[in-house]
Amino acid sequence: MELLAGVCANGYIVALNCIDWVKNRTLTSYDKIITSLAFSRFFLQVFLSSDNFLYILYPDFFYINETSSPYAAIWMFINQASLCFASCLSVFYCGKIATFNQSLFNWLKLKLSKLVPWLLLGSVLYCLVITVAFTLFSYSYWVSPNNSTDRLSRNDTISDNN
């Protein structure tokens, strides 16, 4: 039920904003952020549901090294993008509703709408860099064939020199 509600709600938001974009040839800053967030959450929910179905239908799927590494990288990218877009929405709302009288904050408040596409692009690039770094360094170390579970079970601190 949660999956159905989430996919329908996020799909509805994306569809309405895309129809509005085609009609008016422009989107407001708020619509850009909401569409990006709904799009990423839509794919995150679809991806997690496919994850559950694959685990039920093919339990050994995630133990195969060739399929688990790209699968984890895709999941991490979508998850990070969803979190970054939600953060962008929070920053946008904070900038719009805050009533500080500092000159730097007032300048940022005026320029925030023009900075939204760059903020979204920066978020995607940040997520891409984090995902690639995780996949190349962390994940490949723990899943590599040379790093077996035997390493975890033996005590490497005591050397057998006798």
Phi and psi in radians as a Rosetta constraint file:
Dihedral C 1 N 2 CA 2 C 2 CIRCULARHARMONIC -1.118 0.35
Dihedral N 2 CA 2 C 2 N 3 CIRCULARHARMONIC -0.717 0.35
Dihedral C 2 N 3 CA 3 C 3 CIRCULARHARMONIC -1.088 0.35
Dihedral N 3 CA 3 C 3 N 4 CIRCULARHARMONIC -0.817 0.35
Dihedral C 3 N 4 CA 4 C 4 CIRCULARHARMONIC -1.082 0.35
Dihedral N 4 CA 4 C 4 N 5 CIRCULARHARMONIC -0.767 0.35
Dihedral C 4 N 5 CA 5 C 5 CIRCULARHARMONIC -1.133 0.35
Dihedral N 5 CA 5 C 5 N 6 CIRCULARHARMONIC -0.761 0.35
Dihedral C 5 N 6 CA 6 C 6 CIRCULARHARMONIC -1.153 0.35
Dihedral N 6 CA 6 C 6 N 7 CIRCULARHARMONIC -0.774 0.35
Dihedral C 6 N 7 CA 7 C 7 CIRCULARHARMONIC -1.157 0.35
Dihedral N 7 CA 7 C 7 N 8 CIRCULARHARMONIC -0.749 0.35
Dihedral C 7 N 8 CA 8 C 8 CIRCULARHARMONIC -1.145 0.35
Dihedral N 8 CA 8 C 8 N 9 CIRCULARHARMONIC -0.785 0.35
Dihedral C 8 N 9 CA 9 C 9 CIRCULARHARMONIC -1.147 0.35
Dihedral N 9 CA 9 C 9 N 10 CIRCULARHARMONIC -0.836 0.35
Dihedral C 9 N 10 CA 10 C 10 CIRCULARHARMONIC -1.196 0.35
Dihedral N 10 CA 10 C 10 N 11 CIRCULARHARMONIC -0.662 0.35
Dihedral C 10 N 11 CA 11 C 11 CIRCULARHARMONIC -1.118 0.35
Dihedral N 11 CA 11 C 11 N 12 CIRCULARHARMONIC -0.656 0.35
Dihedral C 11 N 12 CA 12 C 12 CIRCULARHARMONIC -1.133 0.35
Dihedral N 12 CA 12 C 12 N 13 CIRCULARHARMONIC -0.763 0.35
Dihedral C 12 N 13 CA 13 C 13 CIRCULARHARMONIC -1.091 0.35
Dihedral N 13 CA 13 C 13 N 14 CIRCULARHARMONIC -0.798 0.35
Dihedral C 13 N 14 CA 14 C 14 CIRCULARHARMONIC -1.114 0.35
Dihedral N 14 CA 14 C 14 N 15 CIRCULARHARMONIC -0.781 0.35
Dihedral C 14 N 15 CA 15 C 15 CIRCULARHARMONIC -1.100 0.35
Dihedral N 15 CA 15 C 15 N 16 CIRCULARHARMONIC -0.802 0.35
Dihedral C 15 N 16 CA 16 C 16 CIRCULARHARMONIC -1.106 0.35
Dihedral N 16 CA 16 C 16 N 17 CIRCULARHARMONIC -0.759 0.35
Dihedral C 16 N 17 CA 17 C 17 CIRCULARHARMONIC -1.196 0.35
Dihedral N 17 CA 17 C 17 N 18 CIRCULARHARMONIC -0.619 0.35
Dihedral C 17 N 18 CA 18 C 18 CIRCULARHARMONIC -1.198 0.35
Dihedral N 18 CA 18 C 18 N 19 CIRCULARHARMONIC -0.691 0.35
Dihedral C 18 N 19 CA 19 C 19 CIRCULARHARMONIC -1.099 0.35
Dihedral N 19 CA 19 C 19 N 20 CIRCULARHARMONIC -0.750 0.35
Dihedral C 19 N 20 CA 20 C 20 CIRCULARHARMONIC -1.110 0.35
Dihedral N 20 CA 20 C 20 N 21 CIRCULARHARMONIC -0.664 0.35
Dihedral C 20 N 21 CA 21 C 21 CIRCULARHARMONIC -1.132 0.35
Dihedral N 21 CA 21 C 21 N 22 CIRCULARHARMONIC -0.741 0.35
Dihedral C 21 N 22 CA 22 C 22 CIRCULARHARMONIC -1.151 0.35
Dihedral N 22 CA 22 C 22 N 23 CIRCULARHARMONIC -0.714 0.35
Dihedral C 22 N 23 CA 23 C 23 CIRCULARHARMONIC -1.194 0.35
Dihedral N 23 CA 23 C 23 N 24 CIRCULARHARMONIC -0.831 0.35
Dihedral C 23 N 24 CA 24 C 24 CIRCULARHARMONIC -1.675 0.35
Dihedral N 24 CA 24 C 24 N 25 CIRCULARHARMONIC -0.173 0.35
Dihedral C 24 N 25 CA 25 C 25 CIRCULARHARMONIC 1.094 0.35
Dihedral N 25 CA 25 C 25 N 26 CIRCULARHARMONIC 0.256 0.35
Dihedral C 25 N 26 CA 26 C 26 CIRCULARHARMONIC -2.701 0.35
Dihedral N 26 CA 26 C 26 N 27 CIRCULARHARMONIC 2.716 0.35
Dihedral C 26 N 27 CA 27 C 27 CIRCULARHARMONIC -2.232 0.35
Dihedral N 27 CA 27 C 27 N 28 CIRCULARHARMONIC 2.514 0.35
Dihedral C 27 N 28 CA 28 C 28 CIRCULARHARMONIC -1.272 0.35
Dihedral N 28 CA 28 C 28 N 29 CIRCULARHARMONIC 2.900 0.35
Dihedral C 28 N 29 CA 29 C 29 CIRCULARHARMONIC -1.051 0.35
Dihedral N 29 CA 29 C 29 N 30 CIRCULARHARMONIC -0.733 0.35
Dihedral C 29 N 30 CA 30 C 30 CIRCULARHARMONIC -1.061 0.35
Dihedral N 30 CA 30 C 30 N 31 CIRCULARHARMONIC -0.769 0.35
Dihedral C 30 N 31 CA 31 C 31 CIRCULARHARMONIC -1.138 0.35
Dihedral N 31 CA 31 C 31 N 32 CIRCULARHARMONIC -0.615 0.35
Dihedral C 31 N 32 CA 32 C 32 CIRCULARHARMONIC -1.113 0.35
Dihedral N 32 CA 32 C 32 N 33 CIRCULARHARMONIC -0.767 0.35
Dihedral C 32 N 33 CA 33 C 33 CIRCULARHARMONIC -1.197 0.35
Dihedral N 33 CA 33 C 33 N 34 CIRCULARHARMONIC -0.806 0.35
Dihedral C 33 N 34 CA 34 C 34 CIRCULARHARMONIC -1.096 0.35
Dihedral N 34 CA 34 C 34 N 35 CIRCULARHARMONIC -0.718 0.35
Dihedral C 34 N 35 CA 35 C 35 CIRCULARHARMONIC -1.131 0.35
Dihedral N 35 CA 35 C 35 N 36 CIRCULARHARMONIC -0.756 0.35
Dihedral C 35 N 36 CA 36 C 36 CIRCULARHARMONIC -1.090 0.35
Dihedral N 36 CA 36 C 36 N 37 CIRCULARHARMONIC -0.765 0.35
Dihedral C 36 N 37 CA 37 C 37 CIRCULARHARMONIC -1.139 0.35
Dihedral N 37 CA 37 C 37 N 38 CIRCULARHARMONIC -0.800 0.35
Dihedral C 37 N 38 CA 38 C 38 CIRCULARHARMONIC -1.135 0.35
Dihedral N 38 CA 38 C 38 N 39 CIRCULARHARMONIC -0.691 0.35
Dihedral C 38 N 39 CA 39 C 39 CIRCULARHARMONIC -1.087 0.35
Dihedral N 39 CA 39 C 39 N 40 CIRCULARHARMONIC -0.809 0.35
Dihedral C 39 N 40 CA 40 C 40 CIRCULARHARMONIC -1.193 0.35
Dihedral N 40 CA 40 C 40 N 41 CIRCULARHARMONIC -0.674 0.35
Dihedral C 40 N 41 CA 41 C 41 CIRCULARHARMONIC -1.194 0.35
Dihedral N 41 CA 41 C 41 N 42 CIRCULARHARMONIC -0.622 0.35
Dihedral C 41 N 42 CA 42 C 42 CIRCULARHARMONIC -1.039 0.35
Dihedral N 42 CA 42 C 42 N 43 CIRCULARHARMONIC -0.884 0.35
Dihedral C 42 N 43 CA 43 C 43 CIRCULARHARMONIC -1.197 0.35
Dihedral N 43 CA 43 C 43 N 44 CIRCULARHARMONIC -0.569 0.35
Dihedral C 43 N 44 CA 44 C 44 CIRCULARHARMONIC -1.129 0.35
Dihedral N 44 CA 44 C 44 N 45 CIRCULARHARMONIC -0.761 0.35
Dihedral C 44 N 45 CA 45 C 45 CIRCULARHARMONIC -1.187 0.35
Dihedral N 45 CA 45 C 45 N 46 CIRCULARHARMONIC -0.701 0.35
Dihedral C 45 N 46 CA 46 C 46 CIRCULARHARMONIC -1.133 0.35
Dihedral N 46 CA 46 C 46 N 47 CIRCULARHARMONIC -0.736 0.35
Dihedral C 46 N 47 CA 47 C 47 CIRCULARHARMONIC -1.140 0.35
Dihedral N 47 CA 47 C 47 N 48 CIRCULARHARMONIC -0.754 0.35
Dihedral C 47 N 48 CA 48 C 48 CIRCULARHARMONIC -1.190 0.35
Dihedral N 48 CA 48 C 48 N 49 CIRCULARHARMONIC -0.616 0.35
Dihedral C 48 N 49 CA 49 C 49 CIRCULARHARMONIC -1.204 0.35
Dihedral N 49 CA 49 C 49 N 50 CIRCULARHARMONIC -0.679 0.35
Dihedral C 49 N 50 CA 50 C 50 CIRCULARHARMONIC -1.147 0.35
Dihedral N 50 CA 50 C 50 N 51 CIRCULARHARMONIC -0.585 0.35
Dihedral C 50 N 51 CA 51 C 51 CIRCULARHARMONIC -1.052 0.35
Dihedral N 51 CA 51 C 51 N 52 CIRCULARHARMONIC -0.813 0.35
Dihedral C 51 N 52 CA 52 C 52 CIRCULARHARMONIC -1.147 0.35
Dihedral N 52 CA 52 C 52 N 53 CIRCULARHARMONIC -0.739 0.35
Dihedral C 52 N 53 CA 53 C 53 CIRCULARHARMONIC -1.136 0.35
Dihedral N 53 CA 53 C 53 N 54 CIRCULARHARMONIC -0.723 0.35
Dihedral C 53 N 54 CA 54 C 54 CIRCULARHARMONIC -1.105 0.35
Dihedral N 54 CA 54 C 54 N 55 CIRCULARHARMONIC -0.678 0.35
Dihedral C 54 N 55 CA 55 C 55 CIRCULARHARMONIC -1.146 0.35
Dihedral N 55 CA 55 C 55 N 56 CIRCULARHARMONIC -0.631 0.35
Dihedral C 55 N 56 CA 56 C 56 CIRCULARHARMONIC -1.286 0.35
Dihedral N 56 CA 56 C 56 N 57 CIRCULARHARMONIC -0.786 0.35
Dihedral C 56 N 57 CA 57 C 57 CIRCULARHARMONIC -1.365 0.35
Dihedral N 57 CA 57 C 57 N 58 CIRCULARHARMONIC -0.711 0.35
Dihedral C 57 N 58 CA 58 C 58 CIRCULARHARMONIC -2.272 0.35
Dihedral N 58 CA 58 C 58 N 59 CIRCULARHARMONIC 1.425 0.35
Dihedral C 58 N 59 CA 59 C 59 CIRCULARHARMONIC -1.097 0.35
Dihedral N 59 CA 59 C 59 N 60 CIRCULARHARMONIC -0.434 0.35
Dihedral C 59 N 60 CA 60 C 60 CIRCULARHARMONIC -1.482 0.35
Dihedral N 60 CA 60 C 60 N 61 CIRCULARHARMONIC -0.029 0.35
Dihedral C 60 N 61 CA 61 C 61 CIRCULARHARMONIC -1.034 0.35
Dihedral N 61 CA 61 C 61 N 62 CIRCULARHARMONIC -0.678 0.35
Dihedral C 61 N 62 CA 62 C 62 CIRCULARHARMONIC -1.449 0.35
Dihedral N 62 CA 62 C 62 N 63 CIRCULARHARMONIC -0.126 0.35
Dihedral C 62 N 63 CA 63 C 63 CIRCULARHARMONIC -1.639 0.35
Dihedral N 63 CA 63 C 63 N 64 CIRCULARHARMONIC -0.112 0.35
Dihedral C 63 N 64 CA 64 C 64 CIRCULARHARMONIC -1.480 0.35
Dihedral N 64 CA 64 C 64 N 65 CIRCULARHARMONIC 2.123 0.35
Dihedral C 64 N 65 CA 65 C 65 CIRCULARHARMONIC -1.098 0.35
Dihedral N 65 CA 65 C 65 N 66 CIRCULARHARMONIC -0.635 0.35
Dihedral C 65 N 66 CA 66 C 66 CIRCULARHARMONIC -1.201 0.35
Dihedral N 66 CA 66 C 66 N 67 CIRCULARHARMONIC -0.500 0.35
Dihedral C 66 N 67 CA 67 C 67 CIRCULARHARMONIC -1.708 0.35
Dihedral N 67 CA 67 C 67 N 68 CIRCULARHARMONIC -0.476 0.35
Dihedral C 67 N 68 CA 68 C 68 CIRCULARHARMONIC -1.315 0.35
Dihedral N 68 CA 68 C 68 N 69 CIRCULARHARMONIC -0.571 0.35
Dihedral C 68 N 69 CA 69 C 69 CIRCULARHARMONIC -1.183 0.35
Dihedral N 69 CA 69 C 69 N 70 CIRCULARHARMONIC -0.888 0.35
Dihedral C 69 N 70 CA 70 C 70 CIRCULARHARMONIC -1.137 0.35
Dihedral N 70 CA 70 C 70 N 71 CIRCULARHARMONIC -0.601 0.35
Dihedral C 70 N 71 CA 71 C 71 CIRCULARHARMONIC -1.104 0.35
Dihedral N 71 CA 71 C 71 N 72 CIRCULARHARMONIC -0.761 0.35
Dihedral C 71 N 72 CA 72 C 72 CIRCULARHARMONIC -1.181 0.35
Dihedral N 72 CA 72 C 72 N 73 CIRCULARHARMONIC -0.636 0.35
Dihedral C 72 N 73 CA 73 C 73 CIRCULARHARMONIC -1.172 0.35
Dihedral N 73 CA 73 C 73 N 74 CIRCULARHARMONIC -0.738 0.35
Dihedral C 73 N 74 CA 74 C 74 CIRCULARHARMONIC -1.127 0.35
Dihedral N 74 CA 74 C 74 N 75 CIRCULARHARMONIC -0.781 0.35
Dihedral C 74 N 75 CA 75 C 75 CIRCULARHARMONIC -1.051 0.35
Dihedral N 75 CA 75 C 75 N 76 CIRCULARHARMONIC -0.756 0.35
Dihedral C 75 N 76 CA 76 C 76 CIRCULARHARMONIC -1.135 0.35
Dihedral N 76 CA 76 C 76 N 77 CIRCULARHARMONIC -0.706 0.35
Dihedral C 76 N 77 CA 77 C 77 CIRCULARHARMONIC -1.116 0.35
Dihedral N 77 CA 77 C 77 N 78 CIRCULARHARMONIC -0.818 0.35
Dihedral C 77 N 78 CA 78 C 78 CIRCULARHARMONIC -1.126 0.35
Dihedral N 78 CA 78 C 78 N 79 CIRCULARHARMONIC -0.724 0.35
Dihedral C 78 N 79 CA 79 C 79 CIRCULARHARMONIC -1.131 0.35
Dihedral N 79 CA 79 C 79 N 80 CIRCULARHARMONIC -0.798 0.35
Dihedral C 79 N 80 CA 80 C 80 CIRCULARHARMONIC -1.119 0.35
Dihedral N 80 CA 80 C 80 N 81 CIRCULARHARMONIC -0.696 0.35
Dihedral C 80 N 81 CA 81 C 81 CIRCULARHARMONIC -1.112 0.35
Dihedral N 81 CA 81 C 81 N 82 CIRCULARHARMONIC -0.716 0.35
Dihedral C 81 N 82 CA 82 C 82 CIRCULARHARMONIC -1.085 0.35
Dihedral N 82 CA 82 C 82 N 83 CIRCULARHARMONIC -0.754 0.35
Dihedral C 82 N 83 CA 83 C 83 CIRCULARHARMONIC -1.153 0.35
Dihedral N 83 CA 83 C 83 N 84 CIRCULARHARMONIC -0.716 0.35
Dihedral C 83 N 84 CA 84 C 84 CIRCULARHARMONIC -1.155 0.35
Dihedral N 84 CA 84 C 84 N 85 CIRCULARHARMONIC -0.721 0.35
Dihedral C 84 N 85 CA 85 C 85 CIRCULARHARMONIC -1.165 0.35
Dihedral N 85 CA 85 C 85 N 86 CIRCULARHARMONIC -0.633 0.35
Dihedral C 85 N 86 CA 86 C 86 CIRCULARHARMONIC -1.145 0.35
Dihedral N 86 CA 86 C 86 N 87 CIRCULARHARMONIC -0.643 0.35
Dihedral C 86 N 87 CA 87 C 87 CIRCULARHARMONIC -1.170 0.35
Dihedral N 87 CA 87 C 87 N 88 CIRCULARHARMONIC -0.693 0.35
Dihedral C 87 N 88 CA 88 C 88 CIRCULARHARMONIC -1.068 0.35
Dihedral N 88 CA 88 C 88 N 89 CIRCULARHARMONIC -0.716 0.35
Dihedral C 88 N 89 CA 89 C 89 CIRCULARHARMONIC -1.115 0.35
Dihedral N 89 CA 89 C 89 N 90 CIRCULARHARMONIC -0.695 0.35
Dihedral C 89 N 90 CA 90 C 90 CIRCULARHARMONIC -1.133 0.35
Dihedral N 90 CA 90 C 90 N 91 CIRCULARHARMONIC -0.751 0.35
Dihedral C 90 N 91 CA 91 C 91 CIRCULARHARMONIC -1.116 0.35
Dihedral N 91 CA 91 C 91 N 92 CIRCULARHARMONIC -0.726 0.35
Dihedral C 91 N 92 CA 92 C 92 CIRCULARHARMONIC -1.081 0.35
Dihedral N 92 CA 92 C 92 N 93 CIRCULARHARMONIC -0.822 0.35
Dihedral C 92 N 93 CA 93 C 93 CIRCULARHARMONIC -1.136 0.35
Dihedral N 93 CA 93 C 93 N 94 CIRCULARHARMONIC -0.710 0.35
Dihedral C 93 N 94 CA 94 C 94 CIRCULARHARMONIC -1.054 0.35
Dihedral N 94 CA 94 C 94 N 95 CIRCULARHARMONIC -0.759 0.35
Dihedral C 94 N 95 CA 95 C 95 CIRCULARHARMONIC -1.142 0.35
Dihedral N 95 CA 95 C 95 N 96 CIRCULARHARMONIC -0.576 0.35
Dihedral C 95 N 96 CA 96 C 96 CIRCULARHARMONIC -1.385 0.35
Dihedral N 96 CA 96 C 96 N 97 CIRCULARHARMONIC -0.592 0.35
Dihedral C 96 N 97 CA 97 C 97 CIRCULARHARMONIC -1.731 0.35
Dihedral N 97 CA 97 C 97 N 98 CIRCULARHARMONIC -0.235 0.35
Dihedral C 97 N 98 CA 98 C 98 CIRCULARHARMONIC -1.244 0.35
Dihedral N 98 CA 98 C 98 N 99 CIRCULARHARMONIC 2.590 0.35
Dihedral C 98 N 99 CA 99 C 99 CIRCULARHARMONIC -2.155 0.35
Dihedral N 99 CA 99 C 99 N 100 CIRCULARHARMONIC 0.772 0.35
Dihedral C 99 N 100 CA 100 C 100 CIRCULARHARMONIC -1.314 0.35
Dihedral N 100 CA 100 C 100 N 101 CIRCULARHARMONIC 2.653 0.35
Dihedral C 100 N 101 CA 101 C 101 CIRCULARHARMONIC -1.950 0.35
Dihedral N 101 CA 101 C 101 N 102 CIRCULARHARMONIC 0.553 0.35
Dihedral C 101 N 102 CA 102 C 102 CIRCULARHARMONIC -1.572 0.35
Dihedral N 102 CA 102 C 102 N 103 CIRCULARHARMONIC 2.480 0.35
Dihedral C 102 N 103 CA 103 C 103 CIRCULARHARMONIC -1.122 0.35
Dihedral N 103 CA 103 C 103 N 104 CIRCULARHARMONIC -0.723 0.35
Dihedral C 103 N 104 CA 104 C 104 CIRCULARHARMONIC -1.116 0.35
Dihedral N 104 CA 104 C 104 N 105 CIRCULARHARMONIC -0.729 0.35
Dihedral C 104 N 105 CA 105 C 105 CIRCULARHARMONIC -1.188 0.35
Dihedral N 105 CA 105 C 105 N 106 CIRCULARHARMONIC -0.681 0.35
Dihedral C 105 N 106 CA 106 C 106 CIRCULARHARMONIC -1.141 0.35
Dihedral N 106 CA 106 C 106 N 107 CIRCULARHARMONIC -0.664 0.35
Dihedral C 106 N 107 CA 107 C 107 CIRCULARHARMONIC -1.127 0.35
Dihedral N 107 CA 107 C 107 N 108 CIRCULARHARMONIC -0.775 0.35
Dihedral C 107 N 108 CA 108 C 108 CIRCULARHARMONIC -1.114 0.35
Dihedral N 108 CA 108 C 108 N 109 CIRCULARHARMONIC -0.657 0.35
Dihedral C 108 N 109 CA 109 C 109 CIRCULARHARMONIC -1.098 0.35
Dihedral N 109 CA 109 C 109 N 110 CIRCULARHARMONIC -0.677 0.35
Dihedral C 109 N 110 CA 110 C 110 CIRCULARHARMONIC -1.250 0.35
Dihedral N 110 CA 110 C 110 N 111 CIRCULARHARMONIC -0.615 0.35
Dihedral C 110 N 111 CA 111 C 111 CIRCULARHARMONIC -1.580 0.35
Dihedral N 111 CA 111 C 111 N 112 CIRCULARHARMONIC -0.106 0.35
Dihedral C 111 N 112 CA 112 C 112 CIRCULARHARMONIC -1.055 0.35
Dihedral N 112 CA 112 C 112 N 113 CIRCULARHARMONIC -0.719 0.35
Dihedral C 112 N 113 CA 113 C 113 CIRCULARHARMONIC -1.107 0.35
Dihedral N 113 CA 113 C 113 N 114 CIRCULARHARMONIC -0.596 0.35
Dihedral C 113 N 114 CA 114 C 114 CIRCULARHARMONIC -1.366 0.35
Dihedral N 114 CA 114 C 114 N 115 CIRCULARHARMONIC -0.376 0.35
Dihedral C 114 N 115 CA 115 C 115 CIRCULARHARMONIC -1.517 0.35
Dihedral N 115 CA 115 C 115 N 116 CIRCULARHARMONIC -0.179 0.35
Dihedral C 115 N 116 CA 116 C 116 CIRCULARHARMONIC -1.034 0.35
Dihedral N 116 CA 116 C 116 N 117 CIRCULARHARMONIC -0.832 0.35
Dihedral C 116 N 117 CA 117 C 117 CIRCULARHARMONIC -1.037 0.35
Dihedral N 117 CA 117 C 117 N 118 CIRCULARHARMONIC -0.655 0.35
Dihedral C 117 N 118 CA 118 C 118 CIRCULARHARMONIC -1.224 0.35
Dihedral N 118 CA 118 C 118 N 119 CIRCULARHARMONIC -0.623 0.35
Dihedral C 118 N 119 CA 119 C 119 CIRCULARHARMONIC -1.123 0.35
Dihedral N 119 CA 119 C 119 N 120 CIRCULARHARMONIC -0.741 0.35
Dihedral C 119 N 120 CA 120 C 120 CIRCULARHARMONIC -1.191 0.35
Dihedral N 120 CA 120 C 120 N 121 CIRCULARHARMONIC -0.734 0.35
Dihedral C 120 N 121 CA 121 C 121 CIRCULARHARMONIC -1.125 0.35
Dihedral N 121 CA 121 C 121 N 122 CIRCULARHARMONIC -0.746 0.35
Dihedral C 121 N 122 CA 122 C 122 CIRCULARHARMONIC -1.078 0.35
Dihedral N 122 CA 122 C 122 N 123 CIRCULARHARMONIC -0.639 0.35
Dihedral C 122 N 123 CA 123 C 123 CIRCULARHARMONIC -1.131 0.35
Dihedral N 123 CA 123 C 123 N 124 CIRCULARHARMONIC -0.757 0.35
Dihedral C 123 N 124 CA 124 C 124 CIRCULARHARMONIC -1.134 0.35
Dihedral N 124 CA 124 C 124 N 125 CIRCULARHARMONIC -0.750 0.35
Dihedral C 124 N 125 CA 125 C 125 CIRCULARHARMONIC -1.135 0.35
Dihedral N 125 CA 125 C 125 N 126 CIRCULARHARMONIC -0.696 0.35
Dihedral C 125 N 126 CA 126 C 126 CIRCULARHARMONIC -1.055 0.35
Dihedral N 126 CA 126 C 126 N 127 CIRCULARHARMONIC -0.803 0.35
Dihedral C 126 N 127 CA 127 C 127 CIRCULARHARMONIC -1.108 0.35
Dihedral N 127 CA 127 C 127 N 128 CIRCULARHARMONIC -0.673 0.35
Dihedral C 127 N 128 CA 128 C 128 CIRCULARHARMONIC -1.130 0.35
Dihedral N 128 CA 128 C 128 N 129 CIRCULARHARMONIC -0.769 0.35
Dihedral C 128 N 129 CA 129 C 129 CIRCULARHARMONIC -1.128 0.35
Dihedral N 129 CA 129 C 129 N 130 CIRCULARHARMONIC -0.767 0.35
Dihedral C 129 N 130 CA 130 C 130 CIRCULARHARMONIC -1.110 0.35
Dihedral N 130 CA 130 C 130 N 131 CIRCULARHARMONIC -0.733 0.35
Dihedral C 130 N 131 CA 131 C 131 CIRCULARHARMONIC -1.156 0.35
Dihedral N 131 CA 131 C 131 N 132 CIRCULARHARMONIC -0.769 0.35
Dihedral C 131 N 132 CA 132 C 132 CIRCULARHARMONIC -1.127 0.35
Dihedral N 132 CA 132 C 132 N 133 CIRCULARHARMONIC -0.747 0.35
Dihedral C 132 N 133 CA 133 C 133 CIRCULARHARMONIC -1.105 0.35
Dihedral N 133 CA 133 C 133 N 134 CIRCULARHARMONIC -0.754 0.35
Dihedral C 133 N 134 CA 134 C 134 CIRCULARHARMONIC -1.091 0.35
Dihedral N 134 CA 134 C 134 N 135 CIRCULARHARMONIC -0.788 0.35
Dihedral C 134 N 135 CA 135 C 135 CIRCULARHARMONIC -1.154 0.35
Dihedral N 135 CA 135 C 135 N 136 CIRCULARHARMONIC -0.742 0.35
Dihedral C 135 N 136 CA 136 C 136 CIRCULARHARMONIC -1.288 0.35
Dihedral N 136 CA 136 C 136 N 137 CIRCULARHARMONIC -0.677 0.35
Dihedral C 136 N 137 CA 137 C 137 CIRCULARHARMONIC -1.754 0.35
Dihedral N 137 CA 137 C 137 N 138 CIRCULARHARMONIC -1.109 0.35
Dihedral C 137 N 138 CA 138 C 138 CIRCULARHARMONIC -1.234 0.35
Dihedral N 138 CA 138 C 138 N 139 CIRCULARHARMONIC -0.996 0.35
Dihedral C 138 N 139 CA 139 C 139 CIRCULARHARMONIC -1.164 0.35
Dihedral N 139 CA 139 C 139 N 140 CIRCULARHARMONIC -0.710 0.35
Dihedral C 139 N 140 CA 140 C 140 CIRCULARHARMONIC -1.154 0.35
Dihedral N 140 CA 140 C 140 N 141 CIRCULARHARMONIC -0.499 0.35
Dihedral C 140 N 141 CA 141 C 141 CIRCULARHARMONIC -1.202 0.35
Dihedral N 141 CA 141 C 141 N 142 CIRCULARHARMONIC -0.788 0.35
Dihedral C 141 N 142 CA 142 C 142 CIRCULARHARMONIC -1.354 0.35
Dihedral N 142 CA 142 C 142 N 143 CIRCULARHARMONIC -0.380 0.35
Dihedral C 142 N 143 CA 143 C 143 CIRCULARHARMONIC -1.788 0.35
Dihedral N 143 CA 143 C 143 N 144 CIRCULARHARMONIC -0.147 0.35
Dihedral C 143 N 144 CA 144 C 144 CIRCULARHARMONIC -1.085 0.35
Dihedral N 144 CA 144 C 144 N 145 CIRCULARHARMONIC 2.591 0.35
Dihedral C 144 N 145 CA 145 C 145 CIRCULARHARMONIC -1.132 0.35
Dihedral N 145 CA 145 C 145 N 146 CIRCULARHARMONIC -0.460 0.35
Dihedral C 145 N 146 CA 146 C 146 CIRCULARHARMONIC -1.310 0.35
Dihedral N 146 CA 146 C 146 N 147 CIRCULARHARMONIC -0.296 0.35
Dihedral C 146 N 147 CA 147 C 147 CIRCULARHARMONIC -1.792 0.35
Dihedral N 147 CA 147 C 147 N 148 CIRCULARHARMONIC 1.410 0.35
Dihedral C 147 N 148 CA 148 C 148 CIRCULARHARMONIC -1.516 0.35
Dihedral N 148 CA 148 C 148 N 149 CIRCULARHARMONIC 2.999 0.35
Dihedral C 148 N 149 CA 149 C 149 CIRCULARHARMONIC -1.254 0.35
Dihedral N 149 CA 149 C 149 N 150 CIRCULARHARMONIC -0.233 0.35
Dihedral C 149 N 150 CA 150 C 150 CIRCULARHARMONIC -1.107 0.35
Dihedral N 150 CA 150 C 150 N 151 CIRCULARHARMONIC -0.554 0.35
Dihedral C 150 N 151 CA 151 C 151 CIRCULARHARMONIC -1.098 0.35
Dihedral N 151 CA 151 C 151 N 152 CIRCULARHARMONIC -0.600 0.35
Dihedral C 151 N 152 CA 152 C 152 CIRCULARHARMONIC -1.303 0.35
Dihedral N 152 CA 152 C 152 N 153 CIRCULARHARMONIC -0.464 0.35
Dihedral C 152 N 153 CA 153 C 153 CIRCULARHARMONIC -1.559 0.35
Dihedral N 153 CA 153 C 153 N 154 CIRCULARHARMONIC -0.331 0.35
Dihedral C 153 N 154 CA 154 C 154 CIRCULARHARMONIC -1.683 0.35
Dihedral N 154 CA 154 C 154 N 155 CIRCULARHARMONIC 2.806 0.35
Dihedral C 154 N 155 CA 155 C 155 CIRCULARHARMONIC -1.742 0.35
Dihedral N 155 CA 155 C 155 N 156 CIRCULARHARMONIC 1.853 0.35
Dihedral C 155 N 156 CA 156 C 156 CIRCULARHARMONIC -1.467 0.35
Dihedral N 156 CA 156 C 156 N 157 CIRCULARHARMONIC -0.135 0.35
Dihedral C 156 N 157 CA 157 C 157 CIRCULARHARMONIC -1.407 0.35
Dihedral N 157 CA 157 C 157 N 158 CIRCULARHARMONIC -0.389 0.35
Dihedral C 157 N 158 CA 158 C 158 CIRCULARHARMONIC -1.754 0.35
Dihedral N 158 CA 158 C 158 N 159 CIRCULARHARMONIC 2.067 0.35
Dihedral C 158 N 159 CA 159 C 159 CIRCULARHARMONIC -1.644 0.35
Dihedral N 159 CA 159 C 159 N 160 CIRCULARHARMONIC 2.542 0.35
Dihedral C 159 N 160 CA 160 C 160 CIRCULARHARMONIC -1.790 0.35
Dihedral N 160 CA 160 C 160 N 161 CIRCULARHARMONIC 1.431 0.35
Dihedral C 160 N 161 CA 161 C 161 CIRCULARHARMONIC -1.621 0.35
Dihedral N 161 CA 161 C 161 N 162 CIRCULARHARMONIC -0.089 0.35
